[in-house]
């Protein structure tokens, strides 16, 4: 290596390191704005005078936004570039969090929609960014950023009630402080906005005067639907637990503060699940054992709460381990089952659109079942059924297969990893 190559190599390493730090800070924003709501949901209902069903709709709005806006994320990125779209999403996220915490019901609902839009864009584009810049490390990088989002989500859930209790502004400050995290992530990621890479599915070239066709649309591939349904079903369990598990435990005699710390435990064990899954996922030719393992943990935790709620901390810990592993698996499959970061973005948009629309029904359906039966037994049985469906589609989507090319598609040009070029 010549002397002139040393600064260039150092510069590449620095840029790659800053990209990874920015990516991790962006990921830290994916759940905190949502997991901080469940522990103070009772305060929100009391303050605003809303019913349980209305509260569950409020929780589900971000998920509905994920479903509605996820398909347009690749289109926006195709015009603005992945980096600039992520930067804009962080600003929108900060505005949405602040608006949601502002006095008045109109700002509460409008802010919730805005933060849902912002997180939808980030949800879709982060896996594509990982596929593009870390093509040989999809599992480990996905696991790392999932661990970060789980860790911050745990903190958000754990401190929600203490902050609400010591502050005059109560739940509004408890939810609003997370706007600062979005602004910090934007500041760190700001240098990346000079890039404007677009998730083009393939760089076409002519063969015999005819442009080669691109990759097959994931909407027409059975494997893509299997990944999508696994994404949706595991998300259904996650967001139902985040929303209603404190109420489930309080019905069994647990205090609101303890139930809030159990949510913290849920997220901490979710963090452990993401780390274990990330350490395992790249070592397996297919991910079927992981799909089975995470689902068994979630099933055991829900069944345990149904049969013997006195061991609630154990049951929420098992569900947390399974949930943490399942989200890493779902996100990793978006890269592992595709040829190219453009195809990964398309599958991500599909999986997160359909998946989160499905997940949005979870908290609402559970609240309706609870109100109809005035108990939590039937909702918990329904959740067990969701986990059974989850393991079926998890097994199918975790087999060692790739979404196909169209018959006359050309191979993609070599991707440039982060820090090169």
BELVENRA-V677565 format. One record per residue. N is the residue number from 1. SS is DSSP state (helix for helix, strand for strand, loop for the rest). PSI is psi as a letter, one per 30 degrees, with the letter a starting at -180 (999 if undefined). D_LAST is the distance of its C-alpha to the last C-alpha in Angstrom with 1 decimal. Layout:
N:SS:PSI:D_LAST
N:SS:PSI:D_LAST
This chain:
1:loop:k:16.9
2:loop:l:17.6
3:helix:e:18.4
4:helix:f:15.5
5:helix:f:13.1
6:helix:e:14.9
7:helix:e:14.0
8:helix:e:10.3
9:helix:e:10.8
10:helix:e:13.2
11:helix:e:11.1
12:helix:e:8.5
13:helix:e:11.8
14:helix:e:13.4
15:helix:e:11.1
16:helix:e:11.4
17:helix:e:15.1
18:helix:e:15.7
19:helix:e:14.4
20:helix:e:16.7
21:helix:e:19.5
22:helix:e:19.3
23:helix:e:19.3
24:helix:e:22.4
25:helix:e:24.1
26:helix:e:23.8
27:helix:e:25.3
28:loop:f:28.1
29:helix:f:29.3
30:helix:f:29.8
31:helix:f:33.3
32:helix:e:34.9
33:helix:f:36.2
34:helix:e:37.9
35:helix:f:39.2
36:helix:f:40.8
37:helix:e:43.2
38:helix:e:45.1
39:loop:f:46.9
40:loop:g:48.1
41:helix:e:48.8
42:helix:e:52.5
43:helix:e:52.4
44:helix:e:50.6
45:helix:e:53.3
46:helix:e:56.1
47:helix:e:54.7
48:helix:f:54.1
49:loop:h:56.8
50:loop:l:54.8
51:loop:l:55.6
52:helix:e:53.8
53:helix:e:52.7
54:helix:e:51.4
55:helix:e:49.5
56:helix:e:47.9
57:helix:e:46.9
58:helix:e:45.3
59:helix:e:43.3
60:helix:f:42.4
61:helix:e:41.1
62:helix:e:37.6
63:helix:e:37.6
64:helix:e:38.9
65:helix:e:36.2
66:helix:e:33.6
67:helix:e:35.3
68:helix:e:35.6
69:helix:f:32.3
70:helix:e:30.0
71:helix:f:30.0
72:helix:f:28.9
73:helix:e:25.9
74:helix:e:23.6
75:helix:e:25.2
76:helix:e:24.5
77:helix:e:20.9
78:helix:f:20.6
79:helix:e:21.9
80:helix:f:20.5
81:loop:l:17.3
82:helix:e:17.3
83:helix:e:16.6
84:helix:e:19.2
85:helix:e:21.6
86:helix:e:21.5
87:helix:e:22.1
88:helix:e:25.0
89:helix:e:26.4
90:helix:e:26.6
91:helix:e:28.7
92:helix:e:30.9
93:helix:e:31.4
94:helix:e:32.6
95:helix:e:34.9
96:helix:e:36.3
97:helix:e:37.1
98:helix:e:38.9
99:helix:e:40.8
100:helix:e:41.8
101:helix:f:43.4
102:loop:k:45.2
103:loop:k:48.9
104:loop:k:50.0
105:helix:e:49.5
106:helix:e:47.7
107:helix:e:44.8
108:helix:e:44.8
109:helix:e:44.3
110:helix:e:41.9
111:helix:e:39.7
112:helix:e:39.6
113:helix:e:38.4
114:helix:e:35.7
115:helix:e:34.4
116:helix:e:34.6
117:helix:e:32.5
118:helix:e:29.8
119:helix:e:29.7
120:helix:e:29.7
121:helix:e:26.4
122:helix:e:24.9
123:helix:e:26.5
124:helix:e:25.0
125:helix:f:21.4
126:helix:e:20.8
127:helix:e:21.1
128:helix:e:18.7
129:helix:e:16.1
130:helix:e:16.9
131:helix:e:16.8
132:helix:e:13.3
133:helix:f:11.6
134:loop:h:14.3
135:loop:f:15.5
136:loop:g:17.3
137:loop:h:18.8
138:helix:e:20.2
139:helix:e:23.7
140:helix:e:23.1
141:helix:e:20.8
142:helix:e:23.2
143:helix:e:26.0
144:helix:e:24.7
145:helix:f:24.4
146:helix:e:27.7
147:helix:e:29.3
148:helix:e:28.3
149:helix:e:29.7
150:helix:e:32.8
151:helix:e:33.4
152:helix:e:33.2
153:helix:e:35.3
154:helix:e:37.8
155:helix:e:38.1
156:helix:e:38.6
157:helix:e:41.4
158:helix:e:43.0
159:helix:f:43.3
160:helix:e:44.2
161:helix:e:47.9
162:helix:e:48.2
163:helix:e:46.5
164:helix:e:48.6
165:helix:e:51.7
166:helix:f:51.3
167:loop:k:50.1
168:loop:e:52.4
169:loop:f:49.8
170:loop:b:49.7
171:helix:f:47.4
172:helix:e:45.8
173:helix:e:44.3
174:helix:e:43.5
175:helix:e:41.3
176:helix:f:40.0
177:loop:f:38.5
178:loop:f:35.4
179:helix:e:34.2
180:helix:e:33.2
181:helix:e:30.7
182:helix:e:29.0
183:helix:e:28.8
184:helix:e:27.4
185:helix:e:24.6
186:helix:e:23.8
187:helix:e:23.8
188:helix:e:21.3
189:helix:f:19.0
190:helix:e:19.4
191:helix:f:16.1
192:helix:f:14.2
193:helix:f:16.3
194:helix:f:14.2
195:loop:l:12.0
196:loop:h:14.1
197:loop:k:12.8
198:loop:k:15.9
199:loop:i:17.3
200:loop:k:18.1
201:loop:e:19.9
202:loop:l:18.7
203:loop:j:17.3
204:loop:k:20.7
205:loop:l:21.7
206:strand:k:25.2
207:strand:j:27.5
208:loop:h:30.8
209:loop:g:30.4
210:strand:k:30.0
211:strand:k:26.9
212:loop:k:26.1
213:loop:l:27.1
214:loop:a:24.8
215:strand:l:25.2
216:loop:k:28.7
217:loop:k:29.5
218:helix:f:30.1
219:helix:f:33.4
220:helix:g:35.0
221:loop:k:34.1
222:helix:e:36.5
223:helix:e:33.9
224:helix:e:32.1
225:helix:e:35.5
226:helix:e:36.2
227:helix:e:33.0
228:helix:e:33.9
229:helix:e:37.5
230:helix:e:36.5
231:helix:e:34.3
232:helix:e:37.2
233:helix:e:39.9
234:helix:e:38.3
235:helix:e:37.4
236:helix:e:41.0
237:helix:e:42.3
238:helix:e:39.8
239:helix:f:40.7
240:helix:e:44.4
241:helix:e:44.5
242:helix:e:42.7
243:helix:e:45.2
244:helix:f:48.5
245:helix:e:48.6
246:helix:e:49.9
247:helix:e:52.7
248:helix:e:53.3
249:helix:e:53.8
250:helix:e:55.9
251:helix:f:58.2
252:loop:g:58.7
253:loop:g:59.8
254:loop:k:56.5
255:loop:l:56.2
256:helix:e:53.4
257:helix:e:51.9
258:helix:e:51.9
259:helix:e:50.4
260:helix:e:47.6
261:helix:f:46.9
262:helix:e:47.1
263:helix:e:44.2
264:helix:e:42.4
265:helix:e:43.2
266:helix:e:42.0
267:helix:e:38.6
268:helix:e:38.5
269:helix:f:39.4
270:helix:e:36.8
271:helix:e:34.3
272:helix:e:35.8
273:helix:e:35.5
274:helix:e:31.8
275:helix:e:31.2
276:helix:e:33.4
277:helix:e:31.9
278:helix:e:28.3
279:helix:f:29.4
280:helix:e:31.1
281:helix:e:29.2
282:loop:f:26.5
283:loop:f:29.3
284:loop:k:31.3
285:loop:e:31.0
286:loop:l:32.3
287:loop:g:33.0
288:helix:e:36.7
289:helix:e:38.2
290:helix:e:36.1
291:helix:e:37.3
292:helix:e:40.8
293:helix:e:40.7
294:helix:e:39.4
295:helix:e:41.9
296:helix:e:44.8
297:helix:e:44.1
298:helix:e:44.1
299:helix:e:47.2
300:helix:e:49.0
301:helix:e:48.3
302:helix:e:49.6
303:helix:e:52.6
304:helix:e:53.4
305:helix:e:53.5
306:helix:e:55.7
307:helix:e:58.1
308:loop:i:58.2
309:helix:f:56.6
310:helix:f:57.9
311:helix:h:54.9
312:helix:e:52.5
313:helix:e:50.1
314:helix:e:49.7
315:helix:e:49.2
316:helix:f:46.5
317:helix:e:44.7
318:helix:e:44.7
319:helix:e:43.4
320:helix:e:40.7
321:helix:e:39.5
322:helix:e:39.5
323:helix:e:37.9
324:helix:e:35.0
325:helix:e:34.3
326:helix:e:34.8
327:helix:e:32.2
328:helix:e:29.5
329:helix:e:30.6
330:helix:e:30.7
331:helix:e:27.1
332:helix:e:25.7
333:helix:f:27.5
334:helix:f:25.4
335:helix:e:22.4
336:helix:f:24.4
337:loop:g:26.4
338:loop:l:23.6
339:loop:f:21.3
340:loop:l:18.4
341:helix:f:17.4
342:helix:e:19.2
343:helix:e:22.2
344:helix:e:22.0
345:helix:e:22.1
346:helix:e:25.1
347:helix:e:26.9
348:helix:e:26.3
349:helix:e:27.9
350:helix:e:30.8
351:helix:e:31.4
352:helix:f:31.3
353:helix:d:33.4
354:helix:e:36.2
355:helix:e:35.8
356:helix:f:36.3
357:helix:e:39.0
358:helix:e:40.8
359:helix:e:40.2
360:helix:f:41.6
361:helix:f:45.0
362:helix:d:45.3
363:helix:e:46.4
364:helix:e:48.6
365:helix:e:50.2
366:helix:e:50.9
367:helix:e:52.5
368:helix:e:54.6
369:helix:e:55.8
370:helix:e:56.6
371:helix:e:58.6
372:helix:e:60.4
373:helix:f:61.4
374:loop:h:61.5
375:loop:l:59.9
376:loop:f:56.5
377:helix:e:57.6
378:helix:e:56.9
379:helix:e:53.4
380:helix:e:52.5
381:helix:e:53.8
382:helix:e:51.6
383:helix:e:48.6
384:helix:e:49.5
385:helix:e:49.5
386:helix:e:46.0
387:helix:e:44.8
388:helix:e:46.5
389:helix:e:44.7
390:helix:e:41.4
391:helix:e:41.8
392:helix:e:42.6
393:helix:f:39.4
394:helix:e:37.4
395:helix:e:38.6
396:helix:e:37.9
397:helix:f:34.4
398:loop:f:33.5
399:loop:l:34.2
400:loop:i:31.6
401:loop:l:30.7
402:loop:k:28.0
403:loop:k:28.4
404:loop:l:28.9
405:strand:l:27.3
406:loop:l:29.6
407:loop:e:31.4
408:loop:g:29.6
409:loop:l:26.1
410:loop:l:23.2
411:loop:k:20.6
412:loop:l:17.4
413:loop:l:14.2
414:loop:k:12.0
415:loop:k:10.5
416:loop:j:7.0
417:loop:l:8.5
418:loop:k:8.5
419:loop:f:6.8
420:loop:l:3.7
421:loop:999:0.0
